[in-house]
Amino acid sequence: MIRALCALAILLAWPAGARVLEGQITAQDGAGRFVLLPEPPMAVGEDIFDSPDLIAFDEAQLVVLEQGLRLDTGGLIPAGTSVALHSVVFDGMGGRQRGWVRFSAPILGLVMTDDALAATDALAGVGVLYLGHRMRGLEPGDRAWIDPGDRARLWVDWAGSSPGDHLRVITQAAPLM
């Protein structure tokens, strides 16, 4: 009985939905650090941050897809799937950065092109103004990938310039237990 109550207390204390947990810059030209924003910023894009930091924030939780969602990496997530959305941003002022961001749930896929980001902005359901749709996403030479040994970790290797790089990470809606 006590064991069951402890398990219930842990489940109730666990945050709803999947979250960004942590991150780290492993190599860089600048003096950036990993920054987890506690809530979405007012705007993303067009040199909003102008910092050498690797920035991440949670956009939306428990989003049930009304139609299938085609990803730049990860294929197609079928309609009816419950997902969480997160943003990862590098709005540097030049230089390269390599690092990782870990989530509380497995990554289903990535949205990395300007058209795909614009098409999924409404799913994010947050009050963020996404500026410069034609200049969001990753440029040639930038890379982002899901760690094959840890499906909850995203790796990035990108160059920061004006207006910066932005990608959307789609995870399972529920955190790992």
C-alpha positions in Angstrom: 0.0 0.0 0.0 2.8 2.5 0.9 4.7 1.5 -2.2 1.6 2.2 -4.3 1.1 5.6 -2.7 4.8 6.6 -3.2 4.5 5.6 -6.9 1.3 7.7 -7.2 3.0 10.7 -5.6 5.9 10.4 -8.0 3.6 10.3 -11.0 1.6 13.3 -9.7 4.8 15.3 -9.1 6.1 14.5 -12.6 5.6 17.5 -15.0 3.0 17.0 -17.7 4.4 16.5 -21.1 8.0 16.2 -22.4 10.5 18.9 -21.5 14.0 20.1 -22.3 16.2 18.8 -19.5 19.7 20.0 -20.2 22.3 20.9 -22.8 25.9 21.6 -23.3 28.2 23.3 -25.8 31.1 20.9 -26.5 33.1 23.0 -29.0 32.7 26.6 -30.1 34.5 29.6 -31.5 32.9 32.0 -28.9 32.1 32.0 -25.2 28.6 30.7 -25.2 26.8 28.5 -22.8 23.6 26.4 -22.8 20.5 28.5 -21.9 17.2 26.8 -21.1 14.5 29.5 -21.2 11.8 28.9 -18.6 9.2 30.1 -21.0 9.0 30.9 -24.7 10.5 34.2 -25.7 8.4 37.0 -27.3 10.1 36.5 -30.7 12.6 34.2 -32.5 14.6 35.1 -35.6 16.0 38.2 -37.2 18.8 38.6 -34.6 16.6 38.6 -31.5 19.2 37.0 -29.2 22.5 38.0 -30.8 24.5 35.8 -28.4 26.9 32.9 -28.7 24.6 30.7 -26.5 22.9 27.5 -27.4 19.3 28.3 -26.5 16.3 25.9 -26.0 12.7 26.2 -24.8 9.6 24.2 -24.7 6.9 25.3 -27.1 3.8 23.0 -26.6 2.8 19.9 -24.7 0.4 17.1 -25.5 -0.4 18.3 -29.0 -2.6 15.7 -30.8 -1.9 15.8 -34.5 -5.1 16.3 -36.6 -3.2 15.2 -39.7 0.1 13.5 -40.4 3.2 15.5 -39.9 6.1 15.2 -42.3 9.4 15.9 -40.8 12.7 17.0 -42.3 14.3 14.2 -40.2 12.3 11.3 -38.9 9.7 10.6 -41.6 6.0 11.0 -41.0 4.2 11.1 -37.7 0.7 9.8 -38.2 -2.5 11.7 -37.4 -3.8 11.1 -33.9 -0.3 11.0 -32.3 0.3 13.1 -29.2 3.6 15.0 -29.4 5.5 17.8 -27.7 7.3 20.6 -29.5 10.6 22.3 -28.5 12.8 25.0 -30.1 16.6 25.0 -30.3 18.3 28.2 -31.4 21.8 29.6 -32.1 21.6 33.3 -32.9 25.4 33.9 -32.7 27.4 36.7 -34.2 29.7 34.4 -36.3 31.6 31.3 -35.5 30.8 27.6 -35.1 29.1 25.8 -32.3 28.7 22.1 -31.5 26.6 20.8 -28.7 23.7 18.8 -27.5 20.3 19.2 -25.9 18.6 16.4 -23.9 14.8 15.9 -23.6 12.7 14.0 -21.2 11.2 11.9 -24.0 12.5 10.3 -27.2 12.8 12.5 -30.2 10.5 11.6 -33.1 12.0 13.9 -35.6 13.3 17.4 -36.5 11.9 20.3 -38.5 14.9 22.2 -39.9 13.8 24.0 -43.1 12.2 27.4 -43.3 9.0 26.1 -45.0 8.6 23.3 -42.6 9.1 25.6 -39.6 6.5 28.0 -40.9 4.1 25.2 -41.5 4.4 23.9 -37.9 4.4 27.2 -36.1 0.6 27.0 -35.5 1.2 23.6 -33.7 3.5 25.3 -31.2 0.5 27.1 -29.8 2.6 29.7 -28.0 2.6 33.4 -28.2 5.9 33.6 -30.0 6.4 35.7 -33.1 8.5 33.8 -35.5 10.3 36.4 -37.7 12.0 36.0 -41.1 10.5 32.7 -42.2 12.8 32.6 -45.3 15.8 32.8 -43.1 15.0 30.4 -40.3 16.1 26.8 -40.3 19.6 25.5 -41.0 22.0 26.8 -43.7 24.2 24.7 -45.9 27.0 23.2 -43.8 24.9 23.2 -40.6 23.9 19.8 -39.2 21.5 18.5 -36.5 20.9 14.8 -35.7 19.4 12.5 -33.2 21.9 10.6 -31.1 21.7 6.9 -32.2 22.6 5.8 -28.7 20.3 8.1 -26.9 17.0 9.0 -28.7 16.3 11.8 -26.2 19.5 13.7 -27.2 19.8 16.1 -30.1 23.2 17.1 -31.5 23.9 20.3 -33.4 26.9 21.4 -35.3 26.3 24.8 -36.9 27.6 28.2 -37.7 25.9 31.3 -36.2 25.4 34.3 -38.4 22.7 36.8 -39.0 19.8 36.0 -38.4 20.9 32.7 -36.7 19.7 29.1 -36.8 16.5 27.6 -35.5 15.0 24.1 -35.5 12.0 22.5 -33.9 12.3 19.2 -32.1 9.3 16.9 -32.0 9.3 14.4 -29.1 6.9 11.9 -27.7 4.4 13.6 -25.6 5.1 11.6 -22.4 8.4 11.7 -20.6 10.5 8.6 -20.1 9.7 6.8 -16.8 
